[in-house]
């Protein structure tokens, strides 16, 4: 419900705390009367810009060994995944086929 309204949980908690402090001000501290009426009217105030832009990070499509991590390689055709492993690697069980010319395993998505 908070996301649907475009708020964050911090805004809700801050408004509730402010409402509690305002409602509790000037009231005598009588332990018998514990009920408080808190009226909260949250206002969204943007004090600073948190995200100036969203940077597009393409999905990884190539496994380099070594050093042993996934990277994005623009030379890999769209819809393919390349894995640099020796020919003895069991890539066929994972849906890859070995390309002798390129010396790596390739898979079409």
MMTF fields as JSON, N, C-alpha, C and O atoms, coordinates in Angstrom:
{
  "mmtfVersion": "1.0.0",
  "mmtfProducer": "UNKNOWN",
  "numBonds": 435,
  "numAtoms": 436,
  "numGroups": 109,
  "numChains": 1,
  "numModels": 1,
  "chainsPerModel": [1],
  "groupsPerChain": [109],
  "chainIdList": ["A"],
  "bondAtomList": [4, 2, 8, 6, 12, 10, 16, 14, 20, 18, 24, 22, 28, 26, 32, 30, 36, 34, 40, 38, 44, 42, 48, 46, 52, 50, 56, 54, 60, 58, 64, 62, 68, 66, 72, 70, 76, 74, 80, 78, 84, 82, 88, 86, 92, 90, 96, 94, 100, 98, 104, 102, 108, 106, 112, 110, 116, 114, 120, 118, 124, 122, 128, 126, 132, 130, 136, 134, 140, 138, 144, 142, 148, 146, 152, 150, 156, 154, 160, 158, 164, 162, 168, 166, 172, 170, 176, 174, 180, 178, 184, 182, 188, 186, 192, 190, 196, 194, 200, 198, 204, 202, 208, 206, 212, 210, 216, 214, 220, 218, 224, 222, 228, 226, 232, 230, 236, 234, 240, 238, 244, 242, 248, 246, 252, 250, 256, 254, 260, 258, 264, 262, 268, 266, 272, 270, 276, 274, 280, 278, 284, 282, 288, 286, 292, 290, 296, 294, 300, 298, 304, 302, 308, 306, 312, 310, 316, 314, 320, 318, 324, 322, 328, 326, 332, 330, 336, 334, 340, 338, 344, 342, 348, 346, 352, 350, 356, 354, 360, 358, 364, 362, 368, 366, 372, 370, 376, 374, 380, 378, 384, 382, 388, 386, 392, 390, 396, 394, 400, 398, 404, 402, 408, 406, 412, 410, 416, 414, 420, 418, 424, 422, 428, 426, 432, 430],
  "bondOrderList": [1, 1, 1, 1, 1, 1, 1, 1, 1, 1, 1, 1, 1, 1, 1, 1, 1, 1, 1, 1, 1, 1, 1, 1, 1, 1, 1, 1, 1, 1, 1, 1, 1, 1, 1, 1, 1, 1, 1, 1, 1, 1, 1, 1, 1, 1, 1, 1, 1, 1, 1, 1, 1, 1, 1, 1, 1, 1, 1, 1, 1, 1, 1, 1, 1, 1, 1, 1, 1, 1, 1, 1, 1, 1, 1, 1, 1, 1, 1, 1, 1, 1, 1, 1, 1, 1, 1, 1, 1, 1, 1, 1, 1, 1, 1, 1, 1, 1, 1, 1, 1, 1, 1, 1, 1, 1, 1, 1],
  "groupList": [{"groupName": "UNK", "atomNameList": ["N", "CA", "C", "O"], "elementList": ["N", "C", "C", "O"], "formalChargeList": [0, 0, 0, 0], "bondAtomList": [1, 0, 2, 1, 3, 2], "bondOrderList": [1, 1, 2], "singleLetterCode": "X", "chemCompType": "L-PEPTIDE LINKING"}],
  "groupTypeList": [0, 0, 0, 0, 0, 0, 0, 0, 0, 0, 0, 0, 0, 0, 0, 0, 0, 0, 0, 0, 0, 0, 0, 0, 0, 0, 0, 0, 0, 0, 0, 0, 0, 0, 0, 0, 0, 0, 0, 0, 0, 0, 0, 0, 0, 0, 0, 0, 0, 0, 0, 0, 0, 0, 0, 0, 0, 0, 0, 0, 0, 0, 0, 0, 0, 0, 0, 0, 0, 0, 0, 0, 0, 0, 0, 0, 0, 0, 0, 0, 0, 0, 0, 0, 0, 0, 0, 0, 0, 0, 0, 0, 0, 0, 0, 0, 0, 0, 0, 0, 0, 0, 0, 0, 0, 0, 0, 0, 0],
  "groupIdList": [1, 2, 3, 4, 5, 6, 7, 8, 9, 10, 11, 12, 13, 14, 15, 16, 17, 18, 19, 20, 21, 22, 23, 24, 25, 26, 27, 28, 29, 30, 31, 32, 33, 34, 35, 36, 37, 38, 39, 40, 41, 42, 43, 44, 45, 46, 47, 48, 49, 50, 51, 52, 53, 54, 55, 56, 57, 58, 59, 60, 61, 62, 63, 64, 65, 66, 67, 68, 69, 70, 71, 72, 73, 74, 75, 76, 77, 78, 79, 80, 81, 82, 83, 84, 85, 86, 87, 88, 89, 90, 91, 92, 93, 94, 95, 96, 97, 98, 99, 100, 101, 102, 103, 104, 105, 106, 107, 108, 109],
  "secStructList": [7, 6, 6, 6, 6, 6, 7, 7, 2, 2, 2, 2, 2, 2, 2, 2, 2, 2, 2, 2, 2, 2, 2, 2, 6, 6, 7, 7, 7, 7, 1, 1, 7, 7, 7, 7, 7, 7, 7, 7, 7, 7, 7, 7, 7, 7, 7, 1, 7, 1, 7, 1, 7, 7, 7, 7, 7, 7, 7, 7, 7, 3, 3, 3, 6, 6, 6, 6, 3, 3, 3, 7, 7, 6, 6, 1, 7, 6, 6, 3, 3, 3, 3, 7, 7, 7, 6, 6, 1, 7, 7, 4, 4, 4, 6, 7, 3, 3, 3, 6, 6, 6, 6, 3, 3, 3, 3, 3, 7],
  "xCoordList": [0.82, 0.0, 0.875, 0.53, 2.007, 2.897, 3.488, 3.572, 3.904, 4.488, 3.465, 3.798, 2.22, 1.168, 0.961, 0.626, 1.159, 0.978, 2.243, 2.227, 3.347, 4.595, 5.364, 6.213, 5.072, 5.762, 6.809, 6.865, 7.633, 8.565, 8.2, 7.487, 8.675, 8.37, 8.968, 8.416, 10.064, 10.674, 9.729, 9.624, 9.05, 8.108, 6.956, 6.515, 6.468, 5.362, 5.806, 5.111, 6.955, 7.454, 7.717, 7.38, 8.315, 8.594, 7.293, 7.228, 6.27, 4.984, 4.33, 3.745, 4.426, 3.857, 4.6, 3.976, 5.925, 6.703, 6.385, 6.236, 6.28, 5.946, 4.559, 4.356, 3.601, 2.244, 2.208, 1.472, 2.987, 3.036, 3.599, 3.067, 4.683, 5.294, 4.335, 4.2, 3.674, 2.726, 1.547, 1.108, 1.03, -0.11, 0.281, -0.546, 1.507, 1.968, 2.417, 2.545, 2.66, 3.08, 1.964, 0.798, 2.314, 1.342, 0.35, -0.509, 0.441, -0.475, 0.178, 1.361, -0.554, 0.021, 0.257, -0.528, 1.309, 1.648, 0.872, 1.386, -0.337, -1.189, -1.206, -1.677, -0.705, -0.658, -2.032, -2.142, -3.078, -4.421, -4.931, -5.541, -4.677, -5.139, -4.028, -3.187, -4.024, -2.97, -3.313, -2.428, -4.568, -4.945, -4.56, -4.78, -3.993, -3.614, -4.305, -4.497, -4.674, -5.22, -4.144, -3.729, -3.699, -2.641, -3.246, -3.767, -3.177, -3.638, -2.405, -1.603, -2.274, -1.084, -1.501, -2.376, -0.865, -1.05, 0.33, 0.977, 0.797, 2.17, 2.324, 1.47, 3.423, 3.763, 5.089, 6.04, 5.141, 6.372, 7.217, 6.853, 8.343, 9.263, 10.582, 11.205, 11.003, 12.266, 13.353, 13.375, 14.253, 15.316, 16.548, 17.267, 16.782, 17.928, 17.617, 16.776, 18.29, 18.087, 18.915, 20.127, 18.261, 18.98, 19.511, 20.621, 18.725, 19.153, 19.043, 17.944, 20.179, 20.162, 19.863, 19.188, 20.359, 20.107, 20.197, 20.78, 19.614, 19.695, 20.646, 20.403, 21.703, 22.699, 22.3, 22.013, 22.284, 21.942, 23.158, 24.216, 22.996, 24.057, 23.563, 22.631, 24.177, 23.697, 23.961, 24.864, 23.15, 23.336, 24.633, 25.131, 25.161, 26.409, 26.141, 25.091, 27.106, 26.922, 28.181, 28.216, 29.22, 30.456, 31.16, 31.314, 31.584, 32.321, 33.791, 34.169, 34.611, 36.055, 36.739, 36.521, 37.556, 38.298, 39.745, 39.947, 40.764, 40.692, 40.281, 40.346, 39.882, 39.9, 38.7, 38.658, 37.731, 36.617, 35.425, 34.885, 34.994, 33.792, 33.064, 33.63, 31.78, 30.927, 31.099, 31.21, 31.12, 31.248, 30.247, 29.613, 30.114, 29.348, 30.349, 31.247, 30.185, 31.059, 30.192, 29.326, 30.405, 29.565, 29.766, 28.936, 30.848, 31.099, 30.235, 30.084, 29.664, 28.817, 27.479, 26.833, 27.042, 25.763, 24.602, 24.633, 23.591, 22.433, 21.755, 21.498, 21.477, 20.83, 21.791, 21.351, 23.094, 24.086, 24.82, 24.889, 25.372, 26.22, 27.484, 27.422, 28.634, 29.91, 30.571, 30.559, 31.147, 31.86, 33.22, 33.332, 34.263, 35.625, 35.997, 36.399, 35.855, 36.223, 36.93, 36.727, 37.743, 38.401, 37.387, 36.269, 37.786, 36.853, 36.341, 35.277, 37.079, 36.672, 35.522, 34.913, 35.228, 34.167, 32.838, 32.611, 31.956, 30.669, 29.639, 28.652, 29.877, 28.972, 27.717, 26.698, 27.758, 26.58, 25.442, 24.274, 25.765, 24.725, 24.032, 22.902, 24.691, 24.13, 23.567, 23.152, 23.551, 22.956, 23.947, 23.526, 25.252, 26.269, 26.778, 26.641, 27.375, 28.098, 29.484, 29.648, 30.471, 31.852, 32.168, 31.917, 32.714, 33.112, 34.627, 35.394, 35.045, 36.478, 37.251, 38.383, 36.637, 37.333, 37.599, 38.684, 36.592, 36.73, 37.325, 37.738, 37.37, 37.898, 37.112, 37.687, 35.764, 34.905, 33.547, 33.204, 32.776, 31.44, 30.427, 30.525, 29.438, 28.418, 27.033, 26.809, 26.09, 24.709, 23.773, 23.964, 22.757, 21.686, 20.581, 20.209, 20.047, 18.92, 17.612, 16.553],
  "yCoordList": [-1.179, 0.0, 1.257, 2.261, 1.191, 2.352, 2.595, 3.738, 1.513, 1.648, 2.168, 2.954, 1.729, 2.158, 3.666, 4.28, 4.261, 5.704, 6.482, 7.713, 5.768, 6.435, 6.958, 7.838, 6.419, 6.837, 5.799, 4.716, 6.143, 5.171, 4.932, 5.734, 3.855, 3.551, 4.593, 4.845, 5.195, 6.245, 7.434, 8.017, 7.788, 8.908, 8.59, 9.465, 7.368, 6.978, 7.003, 7.555, 6.411, 6.368, 7.777, 8.097, 8.618, 9.998, 10.748, 11.493, 10.56, 11.23, 10.728, 11.514, 9.42, 8.881, 9.402, 9.738, 9.469, 9.985, 11.456, 11.88, 12.23, 13.654, 13.813, 14.642, 13.021, 13.067, 12.683, 13.293, 11.686, 11.279, 12.396, 12.68, 13.03, 14.111, 15.288, 15.86, 15.651, 16.769, 16.43, 17.279, 15.207, 14.818, 14.711, 14.964, 14.348, 14.143, 15.447, 15.502, 16.501, 17.793, 18.398, 18.363, 18.944, 19.664, 18.792, 19.309, 17.482, 16.59, 16.145, 15.805, 16.142, 15.617, 14.116, 13.422, 13.628, 12.202, 11.407, 11.111, 11.078, 10.295, 8.861, 8.625, 7.894, 6.507, 5.894, 4.901, 6.458, 5.904, 6.233, 5.392, 7.459, 7.888, 7.633, 8.501, 6.458, 6.059, 6.312, 6.239, 6.605, 6.737, 8.117, 9.137, 8.123, 9.348, 9.368, 8.323, 10.536, 10.694, 11.357, 12.483, 10.651, 11.161, 11.407, 10.488, 12.636, 12.958, 13.197, 14.09, 12.393, 12.444, 12.86, 12.246, 13.903, 14.349, 14.405, 15.453, 13.271, 13.254, 14.172, 14.221, 14.885, 15.737, 15.254, 15.032, 15.096, 14.626, 15.826, 16.615, 15.944, 17.038, 16.415, 15.662, 16.728, 16.207, 17.213, 18.323, 16.809, 17.713, 17.592, 18.569, 16.411, 16.226, 15.132, 14.263, 15.195, 14.214, 12.983, 13.072, 11.849, 10.62, 9.913, 9.381, 9.911, 9.221, 10.191, 10.554, 10.603, 11.557, 10.856, 11.415, 9.646, 8.902, 7.423, 7.013, 6.639, 5.19, 4.7, 4.897, 4.076, 3.592, 2.2, 1.323, 2.002, 0.7, -0.208, 0.11, -1.33, -2.326, -3.554, -4.22, -3.862, -5.013, -6.316, -6.41, -7.308, -8.584, -9.233, -8.964, -10.078, -10.755, -11.81, -12.452, -11.974, -12.942, -13.739, -14.504, -13.564, -14.282, -14.592, -13.721, -15.84, -16.264, -16.377, -17.159, -15.592, -15.624, -16.482, -16.318, -17.384, -18.25, -18.317, -18.809, -17.886, -17.042, -15.633, -15.315, -14.8, -14.878, -15.582, -15.739, -16.012, -16.776, -15.943, -16.121, -15.024, -14.247, -13.912, -13.978, -13.548, -13.209, -11.739, -10.894, -11.431, -10.059, -9.843, -10.787, -8.599, -8.289, -8.036, -7.204, -8.757, -8.603, -8.19, -8.958, -6.981, -6.543, -7.368, -7.303, -8.14, -8.967, -10.215, -10.834, -10.594, -11.784, -11.454, -10.484, -12.241, -11.966, -11.993, -12.722, -11.193, -11.104, -12.47, -13.138, -12.86, -14.146, -15.301, -16.441, -15.043, -16.094, -15.887, -14.776, -16.982, -16.954, -17.73, -18.83, -17.148, -17.806, -18.138, -17.341, -19.329, -19.77, -20.276, -21.18, -19.678, -20.114, -21.235, -20.993, -22.453, -23.64, -24.603, -24.517, -25.504, -26.468, -27.407, -27.559, -28.041, -28.935, -30.085, -30.635, -30.461, -31.583, -31.21, -32.089, -29.927, -29.463, -30.024, -30.119, -30.398, -31.006, -29.925, -29.768, -29.177, -28.097, -28.559, -27.87, -29.718, -30.221, -30.514, -30.368, -30.923, -31.185, -29.89, -29.921, -28.767, -27.468, -26.727, -25.574, -27.386, -26.777, -26.038, -25.335, -26.171, -25.51, -26.459, -27.677, -25.873, -26.689, -26.083, -24.865, -26.931, -26.459, -25.988, -26.71, -24.79, -24.217, -24.376, -23.702, -25.272, -25.563, -24.345, -24.109, -23.579, -22.43, -21.346, -20.766, -21.076, -20.035, -20.546, -19.752, -21.858, -22.499, -22.093, -21.783, -22.1, -21.827, -22.467, -22.893, -22.526, -23.104, -22.001, -20.905, -22.307, -21.321, -21.909, -23.108, -21.015, -21.453, -20.365, -19.186, -20.766, -19.874, -19.888, -20.95, -18.707, -18.652, -18.81, -18.79],
  "zCoordList": [0.0, 0.0, 0.0, -0.623, 0.702, 0.741, -0.64, -1.089, -1.326, -2.669, -3.666, -4.553, -3.521, -4.447, -4.399, -5.411, -3.231, -3.084, -3.418, -3.437, -3.684, -4.036, -2.84, -2.981, -1.652, -0.438, -0.071, -0.655, 0.9, 1.458, 2.914, 3.516, 3.472, 4.871, 5.802, 6.873, 5.426, 6.245, 6.393, 7.472, 5.323, 5.386, 6.335, 7.081, 6.319, 7.176, 8.636, 9.489, 8.923, 10.303, 10.819, 11.959, 9.985, 10.398, 10.705, 11.683, 9.888, 10.126, 11.411, 12.156, 11.676, 12.906, 14.138, 15.145, 14.058, 15.192, 15.427, 16.573, 14.366, 14.499, 15.101, 15.988, 14.621, 15.163, 16.632, 17.409, 17.029, 18.432, 19.307, 20.38, 18.841, 19.623, 19.755, 20.836, 18.67, 18.711, 19.622, 20.397, 19.541, 20.376, 21.84, 22.716, 22.121, 23.484, 24.139, 25.363, 23.351, 23.892, 24.732, 24.34, 25.868, 26.664, 27.395, 28.109, 27.24, 27.95, 29.249, 29.26, 30.314, 31.559, 31.415, 30.769, 31.998, 31.893, 32.943, 34.022, 32.62, 33.499, 32.981, 31.868, 33.755, 33.258, 33.026, 32.308, 33.612, 33.416, 32.019, 31.359, 31.573, 30.251, 29.231, 28.998, 28.63, 27.705, 26.24, 25.388, 25.927, 24.522, 23.987, 24.639, 22.814, 22.123, 20.777, 20.157, 20.33, 18.991, 18.147, 18.422, 17.121, 16.252, 14.883, 14.252, 14.432, 13.081, 12.225, 12.495, 11.206, 10.362, 8.955, 8.344, 8.46, 7.084, 6.445, 6.46, 5.876, 5.353, 4.146, 3.261, 4.139, 3.008, 2.464, 3.213, 1.173, 0.558, 0.174, -0.698, 0.839, 0.571, 0.122, 0.871, -1.09, -1.605, -1.28, -1.813, -0.4, 0.027, -0.867, -1.078, -1.38, -2.268, -3.29, -3.059, -4.382, -5.44, -5.103, -4.909, -5.034, -4.692, -5.934, -5.927, -6.981, -8.202, -9.365, -9.785, -9.874, -10.983, -12.298, -13.163, -12.453, -13.679, -13.367, -12.363, -14.241, -14.126, -15.212, -16.403, -14.794, -15.746, -16.208, -15.393, -17.526, -18.088, -18.024, -18.567, -17.36, -17.289, -18.036, -17.584, -19.176, -19.945, -19.196, -18.365, -19.514, -18.84, -19.294, -20.387, -18.449, -18.773, -19.838, -19.849, -20.729, -21.801, -22.106, -23.07, -21.286, -21.551, -20.239, -19.382, -20.091, -18.906, -19.271, -20.144, -18.597, -18.863, -17.809, -16.609, -18.279, -17.367, -17.83, -18.94, -17.12, -15.931, -16.304, -17.491, -15.444, -13.983, -13.379, -12.158, -14.156, -13.607, -13.212, -12.12, -14.081, -13.783, -15.085, -16.176, -14.928, -16.059, -16.41, -15.521, -17.702, -18.186, -19.318, -19.79, -19.742, -20.946, -22.065, -21.936, -23.154, -24.317, -25.501, -25.918, -26.06, -27.184, -28.454, -29.36, -28.539, -29.725, -29.761, -30.814, -28.617, -28.561, -29.217, -28.821, -30.219, -30.881, -29.883, -28.891, -30.166, -29.278, -29.167, -30.169, -27.945, -27.701, -27.521, -27.369, -27.533, -27.332, -26.026, -25.5, -25.508, -24.329, -24.662, -25.211, -24.324, -24.577, -23.252, -22.315, -23.194, -21.997, -22.42, -23.248, -21.837, -22.124, -21.161, -20.023, -21.641, -20.87, -21.829, -23.04, -21.315, -22.199, -22.846, -22.353, -23.96, -24.669, -23.809, -24.093, -22.758, -21.91, -20.968, -20.357, -20.85, -19.95, -20.419, -21.626, -19.508, -19.858, -20.176, -19.457, -21.268, -21.646, -22.331, -22.277, -22.983, -23.687, -22.719, -23.077, -21.508, -20.508, -20.098, -19.611, -20.286, -19.93, -21.141, -21.026, -22.303, -23.493, -24.381, -25.299, -24.141, -24.954, -26.016, -25.905, -27.063, -28.053, -28.216, -28.157, -28.418, -28.495, -29.903, -30.868, -30.035, -31.314, -31.444, -30.755, -32.333, -32.505, -32.99, -32.568, -33.873, -34.453, -33.404, -33.364, -32.551, -31.539, -30.234, -29.389, -30.062, -28.848, -27.606, -26.563, -27.74, -26.586, -26.795, -27.898, -25.713, -25.745, -26.011, -25.458, -26.879, -27.255, -27.008, -27.171, -26.601, -26.398, -26.9, -26.601, -27.666, -28.123, -27.089, -26.591, -26.756, -25.807, -26.53, -25.902]
}
